[in-house]
Amino acid sequence: MTDQTPQDPSQNLPDDTTPFGAAAAPSDWSTSNPQPPRAPQPHPQAPAGAPAAGFPQPTAPYRGHEYRGHTQPQPPVPPALVKPKRRARAGAAGLLVGALLVGGGAGVASAAVWTSNHDSSSNASVQHSSVVDTGVTKAVDGSVQSVANKVLPSVVQIEVVGQQGSGSGSGIILSSDGQILTNDHVVELAGNGGKVTVAFSDGTRARATVVGTDPLTDLAVIKAEGASGLTPASLGKSGNIAVGQNVVAIGSPYGLDATVTSGIVSALNRPVEVAQDQQGNATAYAAIQTDAAINPGNSGGPLVDMNGNVIGINASIQTSNSGGFNQTSQGGSIGLGFAIPIDAALPIVEQIQAGETPTHARLGITVSDVRTDDTGATGAEIKEATSGNAAQEAGLKAGDVITKIDDHQVTGSEALIATVRGYRPGDKVQITYIRNGTAKTTTLTLGSDAP
């Protein structure tokens, strides 16, 4: 946001991700051994003080592309232009003549003719630039322009002010009466009596209340007060997208509302872990990776296909100065942005809208990373399988190395957590694992973290 002043956001948000090779903190479904909470970092929200149209957004994946108090760098003042003296030009011509003298008399004559013609311009016709009116460019179906025309009315800028500071992000309109989807890290500052304001594409603003949040998937739903006649976004199927296809990201980076960027899907099912709570439960998801520019303040905005359908919620970025996934306001886009797939988000959103506490799938194990064992397997090694949970009932036990869930490769504890988080309680999955050097499979029904 541009009109807010963060108050040491480093005291509010978690660090990036657990380094590979270190034991992951345990969660109540499939995390690793507990780790101390990471040093809080601000989320990619638009920084306060940044120029914005009514509002004030990471460093590694952004758990929030909230913008929290970053000032925009000023462009350097260009050096003053110096008008060359005519003597400098004459000197250059003299050098040319001198060079031609080496070639003999013919060269001298040619140089004299060139100089005479060049300096005599009184009879030459002078041409000037002309204005060409090609009319308003029409949006072609499937173009970035047509996508922007369709989606911009369904995207809002979100401004949050709380006791611990202020920030801004983006949101996606879900209903004509003002229900809006965003990231949990965008609105977390509003806890304990904070204020949330949304700005619509037509320039109007409204106060909003938080309907519900889910920190484990970094999702939240808010409700604009007194809203009606809004344009809900069209939701697509993230399961239908492919690596290499074109996509568009829309949001309010650094408080610059209604900003449109484009790129491609550069990877799918990218394990992203951006935070852990005090109990060791990880905020993680199997993300859509894109090179469309995503910056602080883009958090909570839509990633859409070329039909203008939402396929993901922009949530984090990777930056060169952190080495991990980031939701903070440090740094900016280096072409590695991450969005929560809409297919995984919708069940959580529907529970929030219904006033329920969101639930998540769980295996009931604690795990740690394994680069290699005696068989050369790479995956997540089970440290403990809790009695009465899905993994233990399926026969998995400590020492087993999980390498795959259905067709999803598991390269470590972070990948296991993110992959399981994409399923729902009650889903049946096939687990591939290594035990005593032998590959085995088992089918189990995922449990739930519901009380």
C-alpha positions in Angstrom: 0.0 0.0 0.0 1.2 3.4 -0.6 -0.4 5.2 2.3 0.7 2.9 5.1 3.8 2.7 7.3 4.8 -0.8 8.4 6.0 -1.1 11.9 8.8 -3.6 11.7 7.1 -6.3 9.6 10.1 -8.6 10.4 8.3 -9.3 13.7 5.2 -10.8 12.0 6.0 -13.3 9.4 7.9 -16.6 9.1 11.1 -17.2 7.3 11.3 -18.8 3.9 11.6 -22.6 3.8 13.4 -25.4 5.6 16.7 -26.1 3.8 16.8 -29.5 2.0 18.5 -32.0 4.1 17.3 -30.7 7.4 14.6 -32.5 9.2 11.2 -30.9 8.6 9.1 -30.0 11.5 6.3 -32.4 12.4 2.8 -31.6 11.5 -0.3 -33.5 12.4 -0.4 -35.3 9.1 3.0 -35.5 7.4 5.6 -33.0 8.5 9.0 -33.7 9.8 10.7 -33.2 13.2 9.8 -29.9 14.8 11.9 -26.9 14.0 11.9 -23.6 15.8 9.8 -21.0 14.1 11.5 -19.0 11.4 12.5 -15.4 11.8 9.4 -13.5 10.7 9.5 -11.7 7.4 7.0 -9.4 5.9 4.9 -10.7 3.1 5.0 -9.5 -0.6 2.4 -6.9 0.1 2.7 -3.6 -1.6 5.0 -1.4 0.7 3.7 1.6 2.4 4.9 4.8 0.8 4.9 3.3 -2.7 3.0 5.4 -5.3 -0.4 3.7 -5.8 -3.8 4.6 -7.0 -5.4 4.6 -3.6 -3.4 1.9 -1.9 0.0 1.1 -0.9 3.3 -5.7 -2.4 8.5 -10.8 -2.4 11.9 -11.9 -1.8 11.8 -15.8 -2.0 8.2 -17.4 -2.9 6.0 -14.8 -1.6 3.6 -16.1 0.9 1.9 -13.0 0.3 2.7 -10.7 -2.1 1.7 -8.1 0.3 3.4 -4.8 0.0 4.6 -3.5 3.3 6.3 -0.1 3.3 8.9 -0.2 0.5 9.6 3.1 -1.1 10.0 3.1 -4.9 13.6 3.8 -6.0 14.0 7.1 -7.9 15.5 6.8 -11.4 19.0 8.4 -11.8 19.1 11.9 -13.2 20.5 11.6 -16.8 23.7 13.6 -17.5 23.1 16.9 -19.2 23.1 16.8 -23.0 26.0 18.7 -24.5 25.5 20.3 -27.9 28.6 19.6 -30.0 30.4 22.6 -31.5 30.7 22.9 -35.2 34.5 22.8 -34.9 34.3 19.3 -33.6 32.5 18.3 -36.7 35.0 20.0 -38.9 37.8 18.3 -37.0 36.2 14.9 -37.8 36.0 15.8 -41.4 39.6 16.7 -41.3 40.5 13.3 -39.9 38.6 11.7 -42.7 40.4 13.8 -45.3 43.7 12.9 -43.7 42.9 9.2 -43.9 42.0 9.5 -47.5 45.2 11.3 -48.3 47.0 8.0 -47.7 45.2 6.6 -50.6 46.5 9.2 -53.1 45.1 12.1 -55.1 41.9 10.4 -56.1 41.1 10.0 -52.4 41.6 13.7 -51.8 39.3 14.6 -54.6 36.6 12.3 -53.3 36.9 13.8 -49.8 36.5 17.3 -51.2 33.4 16.4 -53.1 31.8 14.7 -50.1 32.5 17.7 -47.9 31.1 20.1 -50.4 27.9 18.2 -50.8 27.5 17.5 -47.1 27.8 21.1 -46.1 25.5 22.4 -48.9 22.0 21.6 -47.7 20.1 24.8 -48.7 18.5 23.1 -51.7 17.8 19.7 -49.9 14.2 18.8 -49.1 13.5 18.4 -45.3 11.1 15.6 -44.1 9.3 15.6 -40.8 7.6 13.0 -38.6 3.9 12.6 -39.2 1.1 11.5 -37.0 -0.7 8.3 -38.1 -4.1 7.6 -36.5 -4.7 3.8 -36.7 -7.8 4.0 -34.5 -8.3 2.1 -31.2 -6.7 -1.3 -31.1 -9.3 -4.0 -30.9 -8.8 -6.9 -28.5 -8.3 -10.2 -30.3 -9.7 -13.3 -28.6 -7.0 -15.1 -26.7 -4.8 -12.0 -26.4 -3.4 -10.5 -23.2 -5.6 -7.4 -24.0 -8.8 -9.4 -24.2 -7.9 -11.3 -21.0 -7.3 -8.0 -19.2 -10.6 -6.6 -20.4 -12.4 -9.6 -19.0 -10.6 -10.0 -15.7 -9.8 -6.5 -14.4 -13.3 -5.8 -13.2 -13.1 -8.9 -11.0 -9.8 -7.9 -9.2 -9.6 -5.6 -6.2 -6.8 -4.0 -4.2 -6.8 -4.7 -0.5 -5.5 -2.4 2.1 -4.9 -3.6 5.7 -4.1 -1.6 8.8 -3.4 -3.3 12.1 -1.7 -2.9 15.4 1.5 -4.3 14.0 1.7 -2.3 10.8 0.0 -2.0 7.5 0.2 -3.5 4.0 -1.6 -4.2 0.9 -2.4 -7.0 -1.5 -4.9 -8.1 -4.1 -8.1 -10.1 -4.2 -10.5 -12.0 -6.5 -14.2 -11.3 -6.5 -16.2 -14.5 -5.9 -19.7 -13.1 -5.7 -21.7 -10.0 -6.8 -22.4 -9.2 -3.2 -18.8 -8.8 -2.2 -17.2 -12.1 -1.2 -13.5 -11.9 -2.1 -10.7 -14.5 -2.1 -7.2 -13.6 -1.1 -4.2 -14.9 0.8 -4.2 -15.3 4.6 -0.9 -13.4 4.8 -2.6 -10.4 3.1 -5.2 -10.0 5.8 -3.4 -11.4 8.9 -2.4 -7.8 10.0 -6.2 -7.2 10.5 -6.4 -9.4 13.5 -7.2 -7.9 16.9 -9.3 -5.0 15.6 -7.5 -4.1 12.4 -9.1 -2.5 9.4 -9.5 -3.9 5.9 -10.5 -1.7 2.9 -10.9 -2.8 -0.7 -10.7 -0.7 -3.9 -12.7 -1.8 -7.0 -11.8 -1.4 -10.6 -14.2 1.6 -11.0 -12.3 3.5 -8.3 -14.9 3.0 -5.5 -13.8 1.8 -2.1 -15.5 -0.1 0.7 -14.7 -1.4 4.2 -14.4 -5.2 4.5 -14.6 -7.9 7.2 -12.7 -11.2 7.4 -15.1 -14.1 6.8 -12.4 -16.8 7.6 -8.8 -17.8 7.0 -6.7 -20.9 6.6 -3.0 -20.4 7.4 -2.0 -23.9 6.4 -3.0 -23.2 2.7 -2.5 -19.4 2.9 -6.1 -18.7 1.9 -8.7 -16.2 3.2 -12.2 -14.9 2.3 -13.3 -11.4 3.1 -16.6 -9.6 2.5 -17.0 -6.0 1.2 -19.7 -4.2 3.2 -22.7 -2.9 1.3 -21.5 -4.3 -2.1 -23.8 -5.3 -4.9 -23.6 -5.7 -8.7 -19.9 -6.8 -8.7 -18.4 -8.9 -11.4 -17.4 -12.4 -10.1 -14.3 -13.9 -11.6 -14.7 -17.0 -13.9 -12.9 -20.0 -12.3 -11.1 -22.5 -14.4 -9.5 -25.9 -13.8 -5.9 -25.9 -12.8 -5.7 -29.6 -13.5 -6.1 -28.8 -17.2 -3.1 -26.6 -17.6 0.2 -27.6 -19.1 3.8 -26.4 -18.9 4.5 -23.8 -21.5 1.0 -22.4 -21.9 0.5 -18.7 -21.7 -0.9 -17.1 -18.5 -1.6 -13.6 -17.2 -1.2 -12.3 -13.6 -3.2 -9.4 -12.4 -2.9 -7.5 -9.1 -1.5 -4.4 -7.3 2.3 -4.8 -7.1 3.9 -2.2 -4.9 0.5 -0.5 -4.6 0.1 0.0 -8.3 -3.5 -1.2 -8.8 -4.8 -3.0 -11.9 -1.4 -4.1 -13.1 -1.3 -6.8 -15.8 1.7 -9.0 -16.6 2.0 -12.1 -18.8 4.2 -15.1 -19.1 4.0 -18.9 -19.3 3.5 -21.8 -16.9 7.1 -22.8 -16.3 6.5 -25.8 -14.0 3.7 -27.6 -12.2 3.4 -29.2 -8.8 6.4 -27.2 -7.5 6.6 -27.9 -3.7 6.5 -24.6 -1.9 6.7 -24.2 1.9 6.6 -20.7 3.1 6.0 -20.9 6.8 5.5 -23.0 9.9 3.4 -22.4 12.9 4.4 -22.9 16.6 3.2 -26.5 16.4 5.4 -27.2 13.4 2.5 -27.4 10.9 3.7 -26.1 7.5 2.1 -23.6 5.1 2.8 -25.5 1.9 1.2 -26.3 -1.5 2.1 -27.9 -4.8 2.3 -24.7 -6.7 1.9 -23.5 -10.3 5.3 -21.9 -11.2 5.2 -19.0 -13.7 7.6 -16.4 -15.1 4.8 -13.8 -15.3 6.1 -10.9 -13.2 4.8 -11.2 -9.6 5.9 -8.7 -7.0 5.0 -7.6 -3.4 1.3 -6.6 -3.6 0.4 -9.2 -6.2 -0.5 -11.6 -3.4 -4.1 -12.8 -3.5 -4.6 -11.8 -7.1 -5.4 -14.2 -9.9 -3.3 -16.2 -12.3 -5.5 -16.8 -15.3 -5.4 -18.7 -18.6 -5.9 -17.1 -22.0 -9.6 -17.5 -21.7 -9.6 -15.3 -18.6 -10.4 -18.1 -16.2 -8.7 -18.2 -12.8 -6.4 -21.1 -12.5 -4.4 -20.0 -9.4 -4.0 -17.5 -6.6 -0.6 -15.7 -6.7 1.0 -16.3 -3.3 4.8 -16.3 -3.3 8.0 -15.6 -5.2 11.6 -16.6 -5.1 14.2 -13.9 -5.0 17.9 -13.8 -5.5 18.8 -12.5 -2.0 16.9 -15.0 0.1 17.4 -18.5 -1.4 13.9 -19.6 -0.4 10.3 -19.1 -1.1 9.1 -15.7 0.2 5.9 -14.0 1.1 7.7 -10.9 2.3 8.2 -7.5 0.9 11.9 -8.0 0.4 13.1 -8.0 -3.2 11.1 -8.5 -6.4 10.4 -10.7 -9.4 13.2 -12.7 -10.9 10.8 -14.7 -13.1 10.0 -17.3 -10.4 6.5 -16.8 -9.1 4.2 -19.4 -7.5 0.4 -19.6 -7.4 -1.9 -21.9 -5.3 -3.8 -24.1 -7.8 -7.5 -23.2 -7.8 -8.5 -26.9 -7.7 -6.8 -27.3 -4.3 -8.1 -23.9 -3.1 -11.8 -24.3 -3.8 -12.6 -27.0 -1.1 -11.0 -24.8 1.5 -12.8 -21.7 0.2 -16.2 -23.5 0.3 -15.6 -24.5 3.9 -14.8 -20.9 4.9 -17.8 -19.6 3.1 -20.0 -22.1 4.9 -18.6 -21.0 8.2 -16.7 -24.2 8.8 -13.2 -24.8 10.1 -11.1 -25.9 7.1 -9.8 -29.4 7.2 -6.8 -31.0 5.5 -5.7 -34.5 4.5 -3.1 -36.2 6.7 -1.0 -39.3 6.8 -0.2 -39.3 10.5 3.6 -39.5 10.2 6.6 -37.4 10.9 9.3 -37.4 8.2 12.7 -36.1 7.3 14.6 -35.6 4.0 16.6 -38.4 2.6 19.0 -37.7 -0.3 20.2 -41.3 -0.6 19.9 -44.5 1.2 21.5 -47.9 0.4 19.4 -48.1 -2.7 20.0 -44.6 -3.9 16.4 -43.6 -3.2 15.5 -40.0 -2.7 12.4 -39.1 -0.8 10.9 -38.6 2.7 11.9 -41.0 5.4 9.3 -41.9 8.0 10.6 -41.2 11.5 7.3 -42.1 13.2 3.9 -43.5 12.1 1.3 -42.5 14.7 -0.9 -45.4 15.8 -4.5 -45.3 14.4 -3.6 -43.0 11.5 -3.7 -43.7 7.7 0.0 -44.5 7.2 0.2 -46.9 10.2 -3.0 -48.7 9.2 -1.6 -49.2 5.7 1.5 -50.9 7.1 4.0 -48.1 6.7 6.5 -47.8 9.5 9.6 -46.0 10.7 12.5 -46.3 8.2 10.4 -46.5 5.1 11.3 -44.0 2.5 8.3 -42.6 0.6 9.2 -41.8 -3.0 5.9 -41.2 -4.8 2.2 -40.5 -4.1 0.2 -41.5 -7.1 2.1 -40.0 -10.0 3.7 -37.2 -7.9 7.4 -37.6 -7.2 8.3 -37.1 -3.6 11.9 -35.7 -3.3 11.8 -34.8 0.4 9.6 -33.9 3.3 8.6 -30.5 1.8 7.4 -32.3 -1.4 5.5 -34.8 0.7 3.7 -32.1 2.7 2.8 -30.0 -0.3 1.6 -33.0 -2.3 -0.6 -34.4 0.5 -2.0 -30.9 1.1 -3.4 -31.0 -2.4 -5.7 -33.9 -1.6 -8.8 -34.0 0.6 -9.6 -36.1 3.6 -11.0 -39.5 2.4 -9.2 -39.5 -0.9 -7.5 -42.8 -1.8 -3.9 -42.6 -2.9 -1.2 -45.1 -3.9 2.0 -44.8 -1.9 5.4 -46.0 -3.4 8.1 -46.5 -0.8 11.4 -48.2 -0.2 11.9 -50.7 2.6 15.2 -52.5 3.1 16.2 -51.7 -0.4 13.0 -53.0 -2.0 10.4 -50.8 -3.7 6.9 -51.5 -2.5 3.4 -49.9 -3.0 0.4 -49.6 -0.8 -3.0 -48.0 -1.2 -4.5 -46.0 1.7 -7.3 -43.6 2.5 -6.1 -40.2 3.7 -7.2 -39.2 7.2 -8.3 -35.7 8.4 -6.9 -33.2 10.8 -10.5 -32.4 11.9 -11.0 -32.7 15.7 
